[in-house]
Amino acid sequence: MDITKPVQIKDAYSKVAAMLQDRGLWAVINNAGVLGFPTDGELLLMTDYKQCMAVNFFGTVEVTKT
């Protein structure tokens, strides 16, 4: 699942909800992350920073909120 794509998150939610039915969800293990290339920060491209934030922060928040 690509957690930067809300449609894929909602699809995963629907599948889990169908499997659980009325039993409820006890926990969400929300463990996705990208690092990019290990190098000095000033050498990274802005697109690397944006992808990192999209996955590591915004995607994680989106999964948690769903």
Rosetta constraint file for C-alpha pairs under 8 A:
AtomPair CA 1 CA 8 HARMONIC 6.26 0.50
AtomPair CA 1 CA 9 HARMONIC 7.22 0.50
AtomPair CA 1 CA 12 HARMONIC 7.86 0.50
AtomPair CA 2 CA 8 HARMONIC 6.57 0.50
AtomPair CA 2 CA 9 HARMONIC 7.63 0.50
AtomPair CA 3 CA 8 HARMONIC 7.05 0.50
AtomPair CA 3 CA 9 HARMONIC 6.21 0.50
AtomPair CA 3 CA 32 HARMONIC 7.89 0.50
AtomPair CA 3 CA 55 HARMONIC 6.42 0.50
AtomPair CA 3 CA 59 HARMONIC 4.87 0.50
AtomPair CA 3 CA 60 HARMONIC 7.12 0.50
AtomPair CA 3 CA 62 HARMONIC 7.61 0.50
AtomPair CA 3 CA 63 HARMONIC 7.05 0.50
AtomPair CA 4 CA 54 HARMONIC 6.07 0.50
AtomPair CA 4 CA 55 HARMONIC 5.91 0.50
AtomPair CA 4 CA 58 HARMONIC 7.45 0.50
AtomPair CA 4 CA 59 HARMONIC 5.06 0.50
AtomPair CA 5 CA 9 HARMONIC 6.66 0.50
AtomPair CA 5 CA 59 HARMONIC 7.89 0.50
AtomPair CA 6 CA 10 HARMONIC 6.17 0.50
AtomPair CA 6 CA 62 HARMONIC 7.22 0.50
AtomPair CA 7 CA 11 HARMONIC 6.17 0.50
AtomPair CA 8 CA 12 HARMONIC 6.19 0.50
AtomPair CA 9 CA 13 HARMONIC 6.18 0.50
AtomPair CA 9 CA 62 HARMONIC 7.85 0.50
AtomPair CA 9 CA 63 HARMONIC 6.40 0.50
AtomPair CA 9 CA 66 HARMONIC 7.51 0.50
AtomPair CA 10 CA 14 HARMONIC 6.17 0.50
AtomPair CA 10 CA 66 HARMONIC 7.10 0.50
AtomPair CA 11 CA 15 HARMONIC 6.34 0.50
AtomPair CA 12 CA 16 HARMONIC 6.21 0.50
AtomPair CA 13 CA 17 HARMONIC 5.98 0.50
AtomPair CA 13 CA 66 HARMONIC 7.21 0.50
AtomPair CA 14 CA 18 HARMONIC 6.11 0.50
AtomPair CA 15 CA 19 HARMONIC 6.30 0.50
AtomPair CA 16 CA 20 HARMONIC 6.11 0.50
AtomPair CA 17 CA 21 HARMONIC 5.76 0.50
AtomPair CA 20 CA 24 HARMONIC 6.31 0.50
AtomPair CA 20 CA 25 HARMONIC 7.30 0.50
AtomPair CA 28 CA 64 HARMONIC 7.70 0.50
AtomPair CA 30 CA 60 HARMONIC 6.53 0.50
AtomPair CA 30 CA 63 HARMONIC 7.28 0.50
AtomPair CA 30 CA 64 HARMONIC 7.38 0.50
AtomPair CA 31 CA 60 HARMONIC 7.80 0.50
AtomPair CA 32 CA 55 HARMONIC 6.91 0.50
AtomPair CA 32 CA 56 HARMONIC 6.48 0.50
AtomPair CA 32 CA 60 HARMONIC 7.18 0.50
AtomPair CA 33 CA 52 HARMONIC 7.45 0.50
AtomPair CA 33 CA 55 HARMONIC 5.93 0.50
AtomPair CA 33 CA 56 HARMONIC 4.94 0.50
AtomPair CA 34 CA 51 HARMONIC 7.95 0.50
AtomPair CA 34 CA 52 HARMONIC 5.72 0.50
AtomPair CA 34 CA 55 HARMONIC 6.73 0.50
AtomPair CA 34 CA 56 HARMONIC 6.62 0.50
AtomPair CA 35 CA 52 HARMONIC 6.34 0.50
AtomPair CA 36 CA 48 HARMONIC 6.45 0.50
AtomPair CA 36 CA 52 HARMONIC 7.28 0.50
AtomPair CA 37 CA 44 HARMONIC 7.82 0.50
AtomPair CA 39 CA 43 HARMONIC 6.77 0.50
AtomPair CA 39 CA 44 HARMONIC 7.17 0.50
AtomPair CA 40 CA 44 HARMONIC 7.02 0.50
AtomPair CA 44 CA 48 HARMONIC 6.36 0.50
AtomPair CA 44 CA 49 HARMONIC 7.35 0.50
AtomPair CA 45 CA 49 HARMONIC 6.83 0.50
AtomPair CA 46 CA 50 HARMONIC 6.21 0.50
AtomPair CA 47 CA 51 HARMONIC 6.09 0.50
AtomPair CA 48 CA 52 HARMONIC 6.11 0.50
AtomPair CA 49 CA 53 HARMONIC 6.23 0.50
AtomPair CA 50 CA 54 HARMONIC 6.00 0.50
AtomPair CA 51 CA 55 HARMONIC 6.25 0.50
AtomPair CA 52 CA 56 HARMONIC 5.68 0.50
AtomPair CA 52 CA 57 HARMONIC 7.76 0.50
AtomPair CA 53 CA 57 HARMONIC 5.11 0.50
AtomPair CA 53 CA 58 HARMONIC 6.31 0.50
AtomPair CA 54 CA 58 HARMONIC 4.98 0.50
AtomPair CA 54 CA 59 HARMONIC 5.72 0.50
AtomPair CA 55 CA 59 HARMONIC 4.77 0.50
AtomPair CA 55 CA 60 HARMONIC 6.69 0.50
AtomPair CA 56 CA 60 HARMONIC 6.10 0.50
AtomPair CA 57 CA 61 HARMONIC 6.22 0.50
AtomPair CA 58 CA 62 HARMONIC 6.14 0.50
AtomPair CA 59 CA 63 HARMONIC 6.24 0.50
AtomPair CA 60 CA 64 HARMONIC 6.22 0.50
AtomPair CA 61 CA 65 HARMONIC 6.07 0.50
AtomPair CA 62 CA 66 HARMONIC 6.15 0.50
